[in-house]
Amino acid sequence: MSDFLRGFARRFAELDKDNLQRLDALYSVDVAFTDPLHEVHGLANLRSYFAGLYANVSELRFDFHGFDQIGEGEGYLRWVMSYRHPRLAGGKLIRVDGCSHLLWHDKVYRHRDYFDAGALLYEHLPVLGRAIAWLKRRMG
């Protein structure tokens, strides 16, 4: 088990809209961050991206349950993200499984998240959500 990954996960899980300056301790200045919806380069841009995420939700939590170091300065974190957005799913709690691939020296310089963007967002939009549910039924 990686002490780096456990420490990163613990500090990441403590983030909220009021302490995003803590990103400085986790990420290098030239960090590259990618998820299925966005690509962000640089720590200042990452801070702005996270500020926007936290501003648009009423609750956001990460529960980490997997810590897999696969090489020197490389590993994966598995997690469940739980969030509430007032305009999605009637404000109910939405849970999404995902994982993060991290590359680091003393701080993370490459962070790539993998998750189902439909489960995160699209399935909870009023019209699009019904269309996706219909497609899943037809394909299943």
Chimera marker file (.cmm) of the C-alpha trace (Angstrom):
<marker_set name="trace">
<marker id="1" x="0.000" y="0.000" z="0.000" r="1" g="1" b="0" radius="0.5"/>
<marker id="2" x="1.230" y="3.455" z="-0.839" r="1" g="1" b="0" radius="0.5"/>
<marker id="3" x="1.589" y="6.010" z="1.918" r="1" g="1" b="0" radius="0.5"/>
<marker id="4" x="1.591" y="8.699" z="-0.769" r="1" g="1" b="0" radius="0.5"/>
<marker id="5" x="-1.764" y="7.557" z="-2.185" r="1" g="1" b="0" radius="0.5"/>
<marker id="6" x="-3.374" y="7.234" z="1.247" r="1" g="1" b="0" radius="0.5"/>
<marker id="7" x="-2.160" y="10.688" z="2.255" r="1" g="1" b="0" radius="0.5"/>
<marker id="8" x="-3.285" y="12.224" z="-1.022" r="1" g="1" b="0" radius="0.5"/>
<marker id="9" x="-6.738" y="10.615" z="-0.706" r="1" g="1" b="0" radius="0.5"/>
<marker id="10" x="-7.150" y="11.781" z="2.894" r="1" g="1" b="0" radius="0.5"/>
<marker id="11" x="-6.219" y="15.384" z="2.052" r="1" g="1" b="0" radius="0.5"/>
<marker id="12" x="-8.293" y="15.385" z="-1.157" r="1" g="1" b="0" radius="0.5"/>
<marker id="13" x="-11.360" y="14.142" z="0.752" r="1" g="1" b="0" radius="0.5"/>
<marker id="14" x="-10.982" y="17.106" z="3.138" r="1" g="1" b="0" radius="0.5"/>
<marker id="15" x="-11.305" y="19.675" z="0.343" r="1" g="1" b="0" radius="0.5"/>
<marker id="16" x="-14.308" y="21.969" z="0.208" r="1" g="1" b="0" radius="0.5"/>
<marker id="17" x="-15.213" y="25.339" z="-1.260" r="1" g="1" b="0" radius="0.5"/>
<marker id="18" x="-13.502" y="27.176" z="1.606" r="1" g="1" b="0" radius="0.5"/>
<marker id="19" x="-10.064" y="25.517" z="1.526" r="1" g="1" b="0" radius="0.5"/>
<marker id="20" x="-9.104" y="25.103" z="-2.117" r="1" g="1" b="0" radius="0.5"/>
<marker id="21" x="-5.746" y="26.752" z="-1.363" r="1" g="1" b="0" radius="0.5"/>
<marker id="22" x="-4.840" y="23.278" z="-0.035" r="1" g="1" b="0" radius="0.5"/>
<marker id="23" x="-4.561" y="22.129" z="-3.639" r="1" g="1" b="0" radius="0.5"/>
<marker id="24" x="-1.096" y="23.735" z="-3.578" r="1" g="1" b="0" radius="0.5"/>
<marker id="25" x="0.107" y="20.978" z="-1.225" r="1" g="1" b="0" radius="0.5"/>
<marker id="26" x="-1.285" y="18.214" z="-3.461" r="1" g="1" b="0" radius="0.5"/>
<marker id="27" x="-0.456" y="19.317" z="-7.010" r="1" g="1" b="0" radius="0.5"/>
<marker id="28" x="2.538" y="20.700" z="-8.866" r="1" g="1" b="0" radius="0.5"/>
<marker id="29" x="2.246" y="24.128" z="-10.485" r="1" g="1" b="0" radius="0.5"/>
<marker id="30" x="2.216" y="22.528" z="-13.948" r="1" g="1" b="0" radius="0.5"/>
<marker id="31" x="-0.364" y="19.831" z="-13.149" r="1" g="1" b="0" radius="0.5"/>
<marker id="32" x="-2.422" y="18.337" z="-15.967" r="1" g="1" b="0" radius="0.5"/>
<marker id="33" x="-5.901" y="17.212" z="-14.845" r="1" g="1" b="0" radius="0.5"/>
<marker id="34" x="-8.342" y="15.329" z="-17.064" r="1" g="1" b="0" radius="0.5"/>
<marker id="35" x="-11.787" y="13.882" z="-16.459" r="1" g="1" b="0" radius="0.5"/>
<marker id="36" x="-14.453" y="12.748" z="-18.961" r="1" g="1" b="0" radius="0.5"/>
<marker id="37" x="-15.836" y="16.292" z="-19.145" r="1" g="1" b="0" radius="0.5"/>
<marker id="38" x="-12.809" y="18.612" z="-18.890" r="1" g="1" b="0" radius="0.5"/>
<marker id="39" x="-9.081" y="18.994" z="-19.352" r="1" g="1" b="0" radius="0.5"/>
<marker id="40" x="-7.268" y="21.533" z="-17.193" r="1" g="1" b="0" radius="0.5"/>
<marker id="41" x="-3.612" y="22.608" z="-17.253" r="1" g="1" b="0" radius="0.5"/>
<marker id="42" x="-1.890" y="24.428" z="-14.413" r="1" g="1" b="0" radius="0.5"/>
<marker id="43" x="-2.603" y="24.733" z="-10.714" r="1" g="1" b="0" radius="0.5"/>
<marker id="44" x="-4.374" y="28.115" z="-10.971" r="1" g="1" b="0" radius="0.5"/>
<marker id="45" x="-6.764" y="26.716" z="-13.601" r="1" g="1" b="0" radius="0.5"/>
<marker id="46" x="-7.336" y="23.584" z="-11.519" r="1" g="1" b="0" radius="0.5"/>
<marker id="47" x="-8.228" y="25.728" z="-8.500" r="1" g="1" b="0" radius="0.5"/>
<marker id="48" x="-10.724" y="27.675" z="-10.652" r="1" g="1" b="0" radius="0.5"/>
<marker id="49" x="-12.209" y="24.439" z="-12.023" r="1" g="1" b="0" radius="0.5"/>
<marker id="50" x="-12.690" y="23.006" z="-8.527" r="1" g="1" b="0" radius="0.5"/>
<marker id="51" x="-14.137" y="26.312" z="-7.273" r="1" g="1" b="0" radius="0.5"/>
<marker id="52" x="-16.776" y="26.074" z="-10.009" r="1" g="1" b="0" radius="0.5"/>
<marker id="53" x="-17.568" y="22.471" z="-9.098" r="1" g="1" b="0" radius="0.5"/>
<marker id="54" x="-18.014" y="23.230" z="-5.413" r="1" g="1" b="0" radius="0.5"/>
<marker id="55" x="-20.054" y="26.377" z="-6.134" r="1" g="1" b="0" radius="0.5"/>
<marker id="56" x="-22.637" y="24.402" z="-8.112" r="1" g="1" b="0" radius="0.5"/>
<marker id="57" x="-23.337" y="21.607" z="-5.620" r="1" g="1" b="0" radius="0.5"/>
<marker id="58" x="-24.913" y="21.636" z="-2.189" r="1" g="1" b="0" radius="0.5"/>
<marker id="59" x="-22.892" y="18.607" z="-1.051" r="1" g="1" b="0" radius="0.5"/>
<marker id="60" x="-19.806" y="16.840" z="-2.406" r="1" g="1" b="0" radius="0.5"/>
<marker id="61" x="-17.894" y="13.974" z="-0.813" r="1" g="1" b="0" radius="0.5"/>
<marker id="62" x="-15.276" y="11.457" z="-1.936" r="1" g="1" b="0" radius="0.5"/>
<marker id="63" x="-14.963" y="8.087" z="-0.205" r="1" g="1" b="0" radius="0.5"/>
<marker id="64" x="-11.724" y="6.359" z="-1.203" r="1" g="1" b="0" radius="0.5"/>
<marker id="65" x="-11.566" y="2.566" z="-0.984" r="1" g="1" b="0" radius="0.5"/>
<marker id="66" x="-8.667" y="1.477" z="-3.187" r="1" g="1" b="0" radius="0.5"/>
<marker id="67" x="-5.000" y="2.448" z="-3.154" r="1" g="1" b="0" radius="0.5"/>
<marker id="68" x="-2.933" y="0.696" z="-5.816" r="1" g="1" b="0" radius="0.5"/>
<marker id="69" x="0.637" y="1.788" z="-6.467" r="1" g="1" b="0" radius="0.5"/>
<marker id="70" x="1.801" y="0.246" z="-9.725" r="1" g="1" b="0" radius="0.5"/>
<marker id="71" x="5.262" y="1.752" z="-9.990" r="1" g="1" b="0" radius="0.5"/>
<marker id="72" x="7.531" y="4.437" z="-8.666" r="1" g="1" b="0" radius="0.5"/>
<marker id="73" x="5.391" y="7.588" z="-8.575" r="1" g="1" b="0" radius="0.5"/>
<marker id="74" x="2.390" y="6.001" z="-10.280" r="1" g="1" b="0" radius="0.5"/>
<marker id="75" x="-0.838" y="4.590" z="-8.920" r="1" g="1" b="0" radius="0.5"/>
<marker id="76" x="-4.607" y="4.403" z="-8.883" r="1" g="1" b="0" radius="0.5"/>
<marker id="77" x="-7.208" y="5.483" z="-6.352" r="1" g="1" b="0" radius="0.5"/>
<marker id="78" x="-10.685" y="3.970" z="-6.425" r="1" g="1" b="0" radius="0.5"/>
<marker id="79" x="-13.508" y="6.064" z="-5.026" r="1" g="1" b="0" radius="0.5"/>
<marker id="80" x="-17.192" y="6.821" z="-4.766" r="1" g="1" b="0" radius="0.5"/>
<marker id="81" x="-18.228" y="10.425" z="-5.266" r="1" g="1" b="0" radius="0.5"/>
<marker id="82" x="-21.488" y="11.500" z="-3.636" r="1" g="1" b="0" radius="0.5"/>
<marker id="83" x="-23.042" y="14.846" z="-4.464" r="1" g="1" b="0" radius="0.5"/>
<marker id="84" x="-26.248" y="16.845" z="-4.506" r="1" g="1" b="0" radius="0.5"/>
<marker id="85" x="-27.115" y="19.420" z="-7.095" r="1" g="1" b="0" radius="0.5"/>
<marker id="86" x="-30.371" y="21.352" z="-6.706" r="1" g="1" b="0" radius="0.5"/>
<marker id="87" x="-31.277" y="20.927" z="-10.395" r="1" g="1" b="0" radius="0.5"/>
<marker id="88" x="-30.343" y="17.252" z="-10.786" r="1" g="1" b="0" radius="0.5"/>
<marker id="89" x="-32.334" y="14.220" z="-9.627" r="1" g="1" b="0" radius="0.5"/>
<marker id="90" x="-34.668" y="16.455" z="-7.638" r="1" g="1" b="0" radius="0.5"/>
<marker id="91" x="-31.801" y="17.403" z="-5.315" r="1" g="1" b="0" radius="0.5"/>
<marker id="92" x="-31.340" y="13.784" z="-4.207" r="1" g="1" b="0" radius="0.5"/>
<marker id="93" x="-27.901" y="12.364" z="-3.432" r="1" g="1" b="0" radius="0.5"/>
<marker id="94" x="-26.152" y="11.023" z="-6.551" r="1" g="1" b="0" radius="0.5"/>
<marker id="95" x="-23.372" y="8.446" z="-6.182" r="1" g="1" b="0" radius="0.5"/>
<marker id="96" x="-20.813" y="7.689" z="-8.881" r="1" g="1" b="0" radius="0.5"/>
<marker id="97" x="-18.001" y="5.116" z="-8.839" r="1" g="1" b="0" radius="0.5"/>
<marker id="98" x="-14.683" y="6.099" z="-10.338" r="1" g="1" b="0" radius="0.5"/>
<marker id="99" x="-10.944" y="5.892" z="-10.199" r="1" g="1" b="0" radius="0.5"/>
<marker id="100" x="-8.032" y="8.281" z="-10.553" r="1" g="1" b="0" radius="0.5"/>
<marker id="101" x="-4.704" y="7.563" z="-12.210" r="1" g="1" b="0" radius="0.5"/>
<marker id="102" x="-1.977" y="9.670" z="-10.620" r="1" g="1" b="0" radius="0.5"/>
<marker id="103" x="1.639" y="10.394" z="-11.507" r="1" g="1" b="0" radius="0.5"/>
<marker id="104" x="3.760" y="12.159" z="-8.905" r="1" g="1" b="0" radius="0.5"/>
<marker id="105" x="7.206" y="13.125" z="-7.735" r="1" g="1" b="0" radius="0.5"/>
<marker id="106" x="6.750" y="15.000" z="-4.466" r="1" g="1" b="0" radius="0.5"/>
<marker id="107" x="3.345" y="16.272" z="-5.700" r="1" g="1" b="0" radius="0.5"/>
<marker id="108" x="0.897" y="15.053" z="-8.345" r="1" g="1" b="0" radius="0.5"/>
<marker id="109" x="1.739" y="16.377" z="-11.799" r="1" g="1" b="0" radius="0.5"/>
<marker id="110" x="-0.756" y="14.243" z="-13.762" r="1" g="1" b="0" radius="0.5"/>
<marker id="111" x="-4.267" y="13.351" z="-12.562" r="1" g="1" b="0" radius="0.5"/>
<marker id="112" x="-6.741" y="11.558" z="-14.797" r="1" g="1" b="0" radius="0.5"/>
<marker id="113" x="-10.194" y="10.582" z="-13.549" r="1" g="1" b="0" radius="0.5"/>
<marker id="114" x="-12.269" y="7.785" z="-15.035" r="1" g="1" b="0" radius="0.5"/>
<marker id="115" x="-16.019" y="7.625" z="-14.396" r="1" g="1" b="0" radius="0.5"/>
<marker id="116" x="-19.320" y="7.268" z="-16.218" r="1" g="1" b="0" radius="0.5"/>
<marker id="117" x="-20.268" y="10.805" z="-17.262" r="1" g="1" b="0" radius="0.5"/>
<marker id="118" x="-23.840" y="9.632" z="-17.861" r="1" g="1" b="0" radius="0.5"/>
<marker id="119" x="-24.147" y="8.400" z="-14.269" r="1" g="1" b="0" radius="0.5"/>
<marker id="120" x="-22.603" y="11.648" z="-13.054" r="1" g="1" b="0" radius="0.5"/>
<marker id="121" x="-24.644" y="14.106" z="-15.036" r="1" g="1" b="0" radius="0.5"/>
<marker id="122" x="-26.554" y="13.210" z="-18.187" r="1" g="1" b="0" radius="0.5"/>
<marker id="123" x="-28.878" y="10.598" z="-16.657" r="1" g="1" b="0" radius="0.5"/>
<marker id="124" x="-30.083" y="13.177" z="-14.125" r="1" g="1" b="0" radius="0.5"/>
<marker id="125" x="-31.086" y="15.875" z="-16.611" r="1" g="1" b="0" radius="0.5"/>
<marker id="126" x="-34.878" y="15.939" z="-17.110" r="1" g="1" b="0" radius="0.5"/>
<marker id="127" x="-35.230" y="15.287" z="-20.863" r="1" g="1" b="0" radius="0.5"/>
<marker id="128" x="-31.862" y="13.676" z="-21.565" r="1" g="1" b="0" radius="0.5"/>
<marker id="129" x="-32.195" y="11.416" z="-18.521" r="1" g="1" b="0" radius="0.5"/>
<marker id="130" x="-35.422" y="9.910" z="-19.836" r="1" g="1" b="0" radius="0.5"/>
<marker id="131" x="-33.852" y="9.351" z="-23.250" r="1" g="1" b="0" radius="0.5"/>
<marker id="132" x="-30.813" y="7.610" z="-21.706" r="1" g="1" b="0" radius="0.5"/>
<marker id="133" x="-33.063" y="5.434" z="-19.509" r="1" g="1" b="0" radius="0.5"/>
<marker id="134" x="-35.070" y="4.458" z="-22.604" r="1" g="1" b="0" radius="0.5"/>
<marker id="135" x="-31.864" y="3.607" z="-24.524" r="1" g="1" b="0" radius="0.5"/>
<marker id="136" x="-30.566" y="1.477" z="-21.645" r="1" g="1" b="0" radius="0.5"/>
<marker id="137" x="-33.840" y="-0.453" z="-21.509" r="1" g="1" b="0" radius="0.5"/>
<marker id="138" x="-33.750" y="-1.025" z="-25.278" r="1" g="1" b="0" radius="0.5"/>
<marker id="139" x="-30.149" y="-2.199" z="-25.219" r="1" g="1" b="0" radius="0.5"/>
<marker id="140" x="-30.610" y="-4.388" z="-22.115" r="1" g="1" b="0" radius="0.5"/>
<link id1="1" id2="2" r="1" g="1" b="0" radius="0.2"/>
<link id1="2" id2="3" r="1" g="1" b="0" radius="0.2"/>
<link id1="3" id2="4" r="1" g="1" b="0" radius="0.2"/>
<link id1="4" id2="5" r="1" g="1" b="0" radius="0.2"/>
<link id1="5" id2="6" r="1" g="1" b="0" radius="0.2"/>
<link id1="6" id2="7" r="1" g="1" b="0" radius="0.2"/>
<link id1="7" id2="8" r="1" g="1" b="0" radius="0.2"/>
<link id1="8" id2="9" r="1" g="1" b="0" radius="0.2"/>
<link id1="9" id2="10" r="1" g="1" b="0" radius="0.2"/>
<link id1="10" id2="11" r="1" g="1" b="0" radius="0.2"/>
<link id1="11" id2="12" r="1" g="1" b="0" radius="0.2"/>
<link id1="12" id2="13" r="1" g="1" b="0" radius="0.2"/>
<link id1="13" id2="14" r="1" g="1" b="0" radius="0.2"/>
<link id1="14" id2="15" r="1" g="1" b="0" radius="0.2"/>
<link id1="15" id2="16" r="1" g="1" b="0" radius="0.2"/>
<link id1="16" id2="17" r="1" g="1" b="0" radius="0.2"/>
<link id1="17" id2="18" r="1" g="1" b="0" radius="0.2"/>
<link id1="18" id2="19" r="1" g="1" b="0" radius="0.2"/>
<link id1="19" id2="20" r="1" g="1" b="0" radius="0.2"/>
<link id1="20" id2="21" r="1" g="1" b="0" radius="0.2"/>
<link id1="21" id2="22" r="1" g="1" b="0" radius="0.2"/>
<link id1="22" id2="23" r="1" g="1" b="0" radius="0.2"/>
<link id1="23" id2="24" r="1" g="1" b="0" radius="0.2"/>
<link id1="24" id2="25" r="1" g="1" b="0" radius="0.2"/>
<link id1="25" id2="26" r="1" g="1" b="0" radius="0.2"/>
<link id1="26" id2="27" r="1" g="1" b="0" radius="0.2"/>
<link id1="27" id2="28" r="1" g="1" b="0" radius="0.2"/>
<link id1="28" id2="29" r="1" g="1" b="0" radius="0.2"/>
<link id1="29" id2="30" r="1" g="1" b="0" radius="0.2"/>
<link id1="30" id2="31" r="1" g="1" b="0" radius="0.2"/>
<link id1="31" id2="32" r="1" g="1" b="0" radius="0.2"/>
<link id1="32" id2="33" r="1" g="1" b="0" radius="0.2"/>
<link id1="33" id2="34" r="1" g="1" b="0" radius="0.2"/>
<link id1="34" id2="35" r="1" g="1" b="0" radius="0.2"/>
<link id1="35" id2="36" r="1" g="1" b="0" radius="0.2"/>
<link id1="36" id2="37" r="1" g="1" b="0" radius="0.2"/>
<link id1="37" id2="38" r="1" g="1" b="0" radius="0.2"/>
<link id1="38" id2="39" r="1" g="1" b="0" radius="0.2"/>
<link id1="39" id2="40" r="1" g="1" b="0" radius="0.2"/>
<link id1="40" id2="41" r="1" g="1" b="0" radius="0.2"/>
<link id1="41" id2="42" r="1" g="1" b="0" radius="0.2"/>
<link id1="42" id2="43" r="1" g="1" b="0" radius="0.2"/>
<link id1="43" id2="44" r="1" g="1" b="0" radius="0.2"/>
<link id1="44" id2="45" r="1" g="1" b="0" radius="0.2"/>
<link id1="45" id2="46" r="1" g="1" b="0" radius="0.2"/>
<link id1="46" id2="47" r="1" g="1" b="0" radius="0.2"/>
<link id1="47" id2="48" r="1" g="1" b="0" radius="0.2"/>
<link id1="48" id2="49" r="1" g="1" b="0" radius="0.2"/>
<link id1="49" id2="50" r="1" g="1" b="0" radius="0.2"/>
<link id1="50" id2="51" r="1" g="1" b="0" radius="0.2"/>
<link id1="51" id2="52" r="1" g="1" b="0" radius="0.2"/>
<link id1="52" id2="53" r="1" g="1" b="0" radius="0.2"/>
<link id1="53" id2="54" r="1" g="1" b="0" radius="0.2"/>
<link id1="54" id2="55" r="1" g="1" b="0" radius="0.2"/>
<link id1="55" id2="56" r="1" g="1" b="0" radius="0.2"/>
<link id1="56" id2="57" r="1" g="1" b="0" radius="0.2"/>
<link id1="57" id2="58" r="1" g="1" b="0" radius="0.2"/>
<link id1="58" id2="59" r="1" g="1" b="0" radius="0.2"/>
<link id1="59" id2="60" r="1" g="1" b="0" radius="0.2"/>
<link id1="60" id2="61" r="1" g="1" b="0" radius="0.2"/>
<link id1="61" id2="62" r="1" g="1" b="0" radius="0.2"/>
<link id1="62" id2="63" r="1" g="1" b="0" radius="0.2"/>
<link id1="63" id2="64" r="1" g="1" b="0" radius="0.2"/>
<link id1="64" id2="65" r="1" g="1" b="0" radius="0.2"/>
<link id1="65" id2="66" r="1" g="1" b="0" radius="0.2"/>
<link id1="66" id2="67" r="1" g="1" b="0" radius="0.2"/>
<link id1="67" id2="68" r="1" g="1" b="0" radius="0.2"/>
<link id1="68" id2="69" r="1" g="1" b="0" radius="0.2"/>
<link id1="69" id2="70" r="1" g="1" b="0" radius="0.2"/>
<link id1="70" id2="71" r="1" g="1" b="0" radius="0.2"/>
<link id1="71" id2="72" r="1" g="1" b="0" radius="0.2"/>
<link id1="72" id2="73" r="1" g="1" b="0" radius="0.2"/>
<link id1="73" id2="74" r="1" g="1" b="0" radius="0.2"/>
<link id1="74" id2="75" r="1" g="1" b="0" radius="0.2"/>
<link id1="75" id2="76" r="1" g="1" b="0" radius="0.2"/>
<link id1="76" id2="77" r="1" g="1" b="0" radius="0.2"/>
<link id1="77" id2="78" r="1" g="1" b="0" radius="0.2"/>
<link id1="78" id2="79" r="1" g="1" b="0" radius="0.2"/>
<link id1="79" id2="80" r="1" g="1" b="0" radius="0.2"/>
<link id1="80" id2="81" r="1" g="1" b="0" radius="0.2"/>
<link id1="81" id2="82" r="1" g="1" b="0" radius="0.2"/>
<link id1="82" id2="83" r="1" g="1" b="0" radius="0.2"/>
<link id1="83" id2="84" r="1" g="1" b="0" radius="0.2"/>
<link id1="84" id2="85" r="1" g="1" b="0" radius="0.2"/>
<link id1="85" id2="86" r="1" g="1" b="0" radius="0.2"/>
<link id1="86" id2="87" r="1" g="1" b="0" radius="0.2"/>
<link id1="87" id2="88" r="1" g="1" b="0" radius="0.2"/>
<link id1="88" id2="89" r="1" g="1" b="0" radius="0.2"/>
<link id1="89" id2="90" r="1" g="1" b="0" radius="0.2"/>
<link id1="90" id2="91" r="1" g="1" b="0" radius="0.2"/>
<link id1="91" id2="92" r="1" g="1" b="0" radius="0.2"/>
<link id1="92" id2="93" r="1" g="1" b="0" radius="0.2"/>
<link id1="93" id2="94" r="1" g="1" b="0" radius="0.2"/>
<link id1="94" id2="95" r="1" g="1" b="0" radius="0.2"/>
<link id1="95" id2="96" r="1" g="1" b="0" radius="0.2"/>
<link id1="96" id2="97" r="1" g="1" b="0" radius="0.2"/>
<link id1="97" id2="98" r="1" g="1" b="0" radius="0.2"/>
<link id1="98" id2="99" r="1" g="1" b="0" radius="0.2"/>
<link id1="99" id2="100" r="1" g="1" b="0" radius="0.2"/>
<link id1="100" id2="101" r="1" g="1" b="0" radius="0.2"/>
<link id1="101" id2="102" r="1" g="1" b="0" radius="0.2"/>
<link id1="102" id2="103" r="1" g="1" b="0" radius="0.2"/>
<link id1="103" id2="104" r="1" g="1" b="0" radius="0.2"/>
<link id1="104" id2="105" r="1" g="1" b="0" radius="0.2"/>
<link id1="105" id2="106" r="1" g="1" b="0" radius="0.2"/>
<link id1="106" id2="107" r="1" g="1" b="0" radius="0.2"/>
<link id1="107" id2="108" r="1" g="1" b="0" radius="0.2"/>
<link id1="108" id2="109" r="1" g="1" b="0" radius="0.2"/>
<link id1="109" id2="110" r="1" g="1" b="0" radius="0.2"/>
<link id1="110" id2="111" r="1" g="1" b="0" radius="0.2"/>
<link id1="111" id2="112" r="1" g="1" b="0" radius="0.2"/>
<link id1="112" id2="113" r="1" g="1" b="0" radius="0.2"/>
<link id1="113" id2="114" r="1" g="1" b="0" radius="0.2"/>
<link id1="114" id2="115" r="1" g="1" b="0" radius="0.2"/>
<link id1="115" id2="116" r="1" g="1" b="0" radius="0.2"/>
<link id1="116" id2="117" r="1" g="1" b="0" radius="0.2"/>
<link id1="117" id2="118" r="1" g="1" b="0" radius="0.2"/>
<link id1="118" id2="119" r="1" g="1" b="0" radius="0.2"/>
<link id1="119" id2="120" r="1" g="1" b="0" radius="0.2"/>
<link id1="120" id2="121" r="1" g="1" b="0" radius="0.2"/>
<link id1="121" id2="122" r="1" g="1" b="0" radius="0.2"/>
<link id1="122" id2="123" r="1" g="1" b="0" radius="0.2"/>
<link id1="123" id2="124" r="1" g="1" b="0" radius="0.2"/>
<link id1="124" id2="125" r="1" g="1" b="0" radius="0.2"/>
<link id1="125" id2="126" r="1" g="1" b="0" radius="0.2"/>
<link id1="126" id2="127" r="1" g="1" b="0" radius="0.2"/>
<link id1="127" id2="128" r="1" g="1" b="0" radius="0.2"/>
<link id1="128" id2="129" r="1" g="1" b="0" radius="0.2"/>
<link id1="129" id2="130" r="1" g="1" b="0" radius="0.2"/>
<link id1="130" id2="131" r="1" g="1" b="0" radius="0.2"/>
<link id1="131" id2="132" r="1" g="1" b="0" radius="0.2"/>
<link id1="132" id2="133" r="1" g="1" b="0" radius="0.2"/>
<link id1="133" id2="134" r="1" g="1" b="0" radius="0.2"/>
<link id1="134" id2="135" r="1" g="1" b="0" radius="0.2"/>
<link id1="135" id2="136" r="1" g="1" b="0" radius="0.2"/>
<link id1="136" id2="137" r="1" g="1" b="0" radius="0.2"/>
<link id1="137" id2="138" r="1" g="1" b="0" radius="0.2"/>
<link id1="138" id2="139" r="1" g="1" b="0" radius="0.2"/>
<link id1="139" id2="140" r="1" g="1" b="0" radius="0.2"/>
</marker_set>
